[in-house]
Amino acid sequence: MKKVLALVLALAMFLSLASFASAEGFSGEVKIWVAEATVDFTKEQVEAFKAAHPEYANMTEVVEPVGEGDAAGKMITDVEAGADIFGFAQDQLARLVAAGALEEVEPGNAEVVKAENDAGSVGAVTLGGTMYAYPMTSDNGYFLYYDKSVVTDPTSLEKILADCEAAGKSFYFEINSGWYQTAFFFGAGCELTFDSNDEGQLVAMNSTYASENGVKALKAMINTAKSPAFVNGSSVSNATNLAAIVDGVWDSTPAKELFGENYAATKLPTVDGFQLGGFGGFKMLGVKPQTDDDKLAACDALAAFLTSEDVQLARYNAVGWGPSNLAAQKSEAVQADVALSALASQLAFCTPQGQYPGEYWSLATALGDDVLADKLDDADDATLLKTLQDFEATCLTYLAK
């Protein structure tokens, strides 16, 4: 009986201390990296968080513009100097875990994440059964924006290019990007995925690029780049004389402004008889491991807040990012969104974006650069197949030894 009483008293003391620690809060600095388009939004939301949580009222936030594509590389280079909270895309999860740049999600928060977000996003933040980040969006994919006064049939890339050529307008696609480039290869029926172990190390590769389908995809890329209407790129804001572009929901606002009453969006077209595919994925917020338990608690609470239903919906209203939160996805505004509807149609033809070695992206860029430089224009099928065999062989060297 005495042992039971002692245990109860010890537990009561522990809970009291835990409550006291929580009440203490945190008054230091928290560095946050988010995409440039969401810097002001994030600052506003952090202030709302502090107003709702007095224990963090004196916390100082430093919000810096580091996009999801760059954050992981910067974190891995110098974890200590990196952000305390940072946005990144799902394909970077294994690298960040292996580098010790991600703290496991607090168990209570993990249960909320599982209950409130779609299954794809929950899977995207989980590695080896452990949750390492907070889902922020289910919109990390691409589709077609177009000017419907120029493009008469958005279902065919050949017809899109013909319409653009006839109107003296441009079609934009970023062929030398390993992310966009998969639209051709995956659409043609090819596979390129990597398997990782629980430590985030890539240990196996599954690829059918060096195949008849791979050659078909590469030839379609080469023929697309030959069109006088083709321009290499994927940003509406940086495009000129634009009639059609493969881009994402993050550029829905400039696309609407540019095309006006002729604004339209849909899934990617077919090319050479096959439907263009590509990656579908998610954006998330990660928390860096901390030596200060109070700061870690503050970062966890803030990351949970910044990915909550209300903030995801507010982020959609501010910059058009598609929510991963199930309730936010059901809002009338999200349901009626032209760009998100186009993405939803495209995701049916997409491969979930898994873990890829950092070197893959440079290798894919080099392949695309060869296409853009016309180095493969006169190559026969055997030469193109050899090119893809070399591509696969190089990818194999990226696996953990």
N, C-alpha and C positions, 0 to 999 in steps of 0.2 A: 504494500500500500504506500509505504514511504517512497519507494522508487517511482511509483506512478505519480505521486504528488510532486516529487522533484522534477519529473519530466514535464508535467503540466506547467510548473512555475518557470522552468527553463524556456519552454515554448512561449509562454506569456511574455517573458523578458525579451526573447528574440523578436517577437512581433512588435513589442513596444519600441525596441531599438530601430527596427526596420521602418516603423511609422515615423519615428523621429528623423531618421536619415532622409526619408522622402520629403518630410516637411522642410528640411534644410535647403533643398533645392540645389541650384548651381548658379553662380554669378560671374563665371569667367567667360571666355570667348569661345564661340563655336564657328568653325569655318565650313561653309556650305558651297559645293560646286553644282551648278545647274546650267542648262542650256541658256544661251544669251536671251532668247525670247521670253524666258520665264524668270529672269532675275528680279525685276520689279514686283512681279506677282509673288515670288517667294518671300521677298522682304515683307510685303504686306501680310502674308499668312503667318510669318514668324511673329510679327507684332501681335496678331490676333491670338496666337498660341500663348504668348507671354501675358496678354491681358486676361486670358481664361485660366492661367496657372500662375498665381501670385508668387509661388516659390521660385519661379524662373523670371520674374519681372526685371531683375538686374542682369540677366544674361545678355551678352553682346554678340550679335550675329554678324559675320562677315560673309556676304553672299557674292561669289565670283562667277563670271561667265566661262565655264568650262563644259563643253558639250559632252553628251553621252559617248560619242565616238573617241574623245580624247582623254576622258577622265581616267579610265582604267590604265592606260599607258603611263600617265603621270603618277598615279598611285603606286604602280608596281616599281617605277623608277626610284621613288623615295616615299615610302609609306609614312614615315614620321613627319615629313613636310607636307603631306597631302591633306586633303579636306577631312573633316570629322564626319560629314555627311555628304554623299555625292551620288549623282544620277549616273546610270550606265545602262547599256543594252545587255540583254540576256546572254549573248555569246561571250561576254567577258567574265562570267561568273567563275568558271573553273580557274582562270588565270589569277583572279583576285584572291580566291580562297587559297590557292597554292602559295601566293606571295604573302599570306597573312594579313591581307588588307581589309578583311571583312570579319566583323563580330557576328556570332550567331544571334538570330533574332530572339529576344527575350521570350520565354515559353508562353507567358500569358498573351503577349502580342501575336505570337505565332498562331495561336488558336483563333484569334479574331481575324487574322489574315486569311486563314483557311475557310472560315465561315462566310466572309464577306466579299471575296474576290473570285473571279472565274477560275476554273480548274487549270487552264493553260498557263495563266500568270502565276498561280501557286506552284505549279511544276517548274516554271522557269526560274524561280528564286530558291529552289530546293536542289541540293546536291548530296547524294549518299544518304538520303533520309533526313538531312538537316537543313533548316531554313536559314539562309544567309542574307536576305534582303527583303524589302517591302515593295510589293507590286505597285506601280504608279500608273501604267497605261497598258492597254491591249491594242495598240495601234501602230506597232513598229513594223510596218510593211509599206509597199508602194503599189501604185495603180496609175491610171491615165487621167490627167487633166487635159481638156481640149476646148478649143473655140468652135462651137457648133455652127458658126457661120462659115467656117473654113472646112472642117472635117465632116464629111457627109456620112461616112461609115466607120465608126470607131472600133469595130470588131475585127478589122483586118489591118495589120501593120503595112502591108503592101499598098492598101488603099489610102491609109493615112499619109504615107510618104508621097503618094501620087497627088493627093489633094494639096499637101503643103508645097510640093514642087510647082504645081499649077498656079498657086496663089503667091508664090515667092515668099513663103513663110518657112519657119523652122520647126523641126521635130527634135526634142532634146531627150537624150538617153545617156547615162554615164557608163559607157562600155568598159572603161578601165577601173571600175570599182568592183571589188570582189563580192560586194553585197548585191548590187544591181545586176551584175553579170550572170548570176545564177538564174535569172529569169529565162534565159535561153537554154542553159544546160538542164535545169530541173524540168522546164517545160517540155523539152525533147525526150524526157524519160531517164535522164542521168541522175546519179546519186553521188554526193560527196559529203560524208559525215565522219565525225571522229568520236570514239568512245573514250570516256575518262574514268579514272578510279576515284575512290572516295576522297583522295587528297587533291583532286583537281588536275592530276597529270593525264595528258592524252596518251593512251596506250595502244590504240588501234585505229585504222582508217578503213572506211568502206567507200569505194569509189568505182564508178563505171564511166568516168569521163573518156577514157581511152577506149572508145567503142564506136560503132556505126552511128548511134544516137549522138555521141559527143561530136563527131565530125559534122553531123547535120546541124547541131547547135552552133558550132564555130562558123560554119559557112553562112548561116543566117545572120550572125553578128557581122561578118565581113561584108555581106551584101547590104545590110542596113547602113553600115558606115560609108558605103560608096554613094549613097543618095546625096544629091546636092542640097537636100533639105536637112540632112542630119547634122546635129551639133552635139558634141560630147558635153554633158552636164546634167544636173538634176535639181537645180534651184530656180524656182520661178523668179525670185527677186534678182537673180544674176543673169536672167535670160533676156535676149532681145529678139524682136520680130517673131515672137512666139505664137504658134498655133496649137501645139500639143507637146506634152512633157510627161515623162515617167517620174513621179515625185510622191510625196507622202502627205499625211494630214497636217503636218507642221507648216505646210505652205498653203493651206486652204485660204487663208485671209488674203495674201497677195494674189493668189489665183483668181479669187472673186473680184478683187479690185481691177485686175488686168483685163479679164474677159467680160466683166459687166453682165449685161443681159444674155450674153452668149456663153456664160460660164457653164461648164458641164464636167462630169467626172464619171468614170466607169472602170470596170475591171480591165486588165491588160488585154491587148488584141491577140489574135492568132498570127503566126508567121510561118510560111512554108508548110502549112497544113497542121501545125501543132499550136496548142494554147500556151502562151508564155506563163511561166510559173514564178518561182522566186522564194524569198524568205518571208515568213510571217513571224512576228516576235513581239517583245514586250520591253518597256523601259521600267526601271526600278530604282529605289533609293537604298544605298548601303550605308552602314555605320562602321567606322574604323574602330578597332580595338583601342581601349583607353586604359591608362594606369590609374586614373582617378575614377572611382566608382560613381561619385556624384555626377561627374561629367558624362559618363557612359549612360546613366539613367536619364539624364537630360536629353542626350542625343537620341536614345531609343524612343523616348516620349515624343520628341519633336518629329522624328522620321515617321512614327505611327500617325501623328496628326497630319503631316503633309501628304500622306497617302490615304487619308480617310475619305469616306463617301462625300462629305460636304466639300472638302478641298479638291477632290478629283473633279467634281462637277463644276466647281468654281474655276478650276484650271481649264476645263473644256470651254467654258463660257469666255475665258480670257484669251486663250491661245489656240483653242480647237483640238487639244489632245484628247484622244478617246480613252475613256475610263476602263479600268480593269474591275472596279467595284461593281458588283451585280446590281445594286439598287440604282447607282448612278447611270448605268447602261440603259435602264428602263425609263429614264426621263424623256419627256416628249421632244426636247431639243436635240438630244443625242439620237433618238430614233429617226428624226426628220433630217439629219445632217447628210448632205449630198456626198461629201468626201468620205465620211465614215461608212456610208452605205456602199460606196464604190469599193472601199477596202474590204468590207464584209464579203462582197461578191468575189473579190480576188483571193481572199484567204482560203477559199475552197480549193484553189489550185496551188497552194503554197506548202512549203516544207517548214515545220517549226524550226526556228533557228537555234541550233545547239551550240556546243563549244568548238571553237576553231583556234588553231595556233596563230599567234600574232603574225608569224612569217607568211601565213597563207594570203593575207590581204595584200602584201607586197608582191607576192608571186602572181596573184590575179591581176594586179595593176600592170605588171610587166606584160602579161598576155594581152590585156586590153590595149596597152601602148603599142604593141606590135601590130594589132589590127588597125589602130588609128594612123600608124605610120605606113600603112599599105604594104607591110612586109610579107603578109600572107595572101595578098590578092591573087597571085598567080599560082598558088600552091595546089598540088593535086591532093586527092584524098589520102594517099599514103603519107604525104608530108604532113598533112594536118593531123593524121593519127599519130605520127611520131611526135609531133608537138605536144599532143595530149598525153602520150606515154611519158614523155619527159616531165610534164607537169605533175603527173601522179607520182613519179619516182621521187621528185623533189619534195612533195608533200609527205611522203613516207619518212624522210629524214627529220621531220619535225617532231616525231613521236618521242616520248620519254625513253631514254636508254635503260 
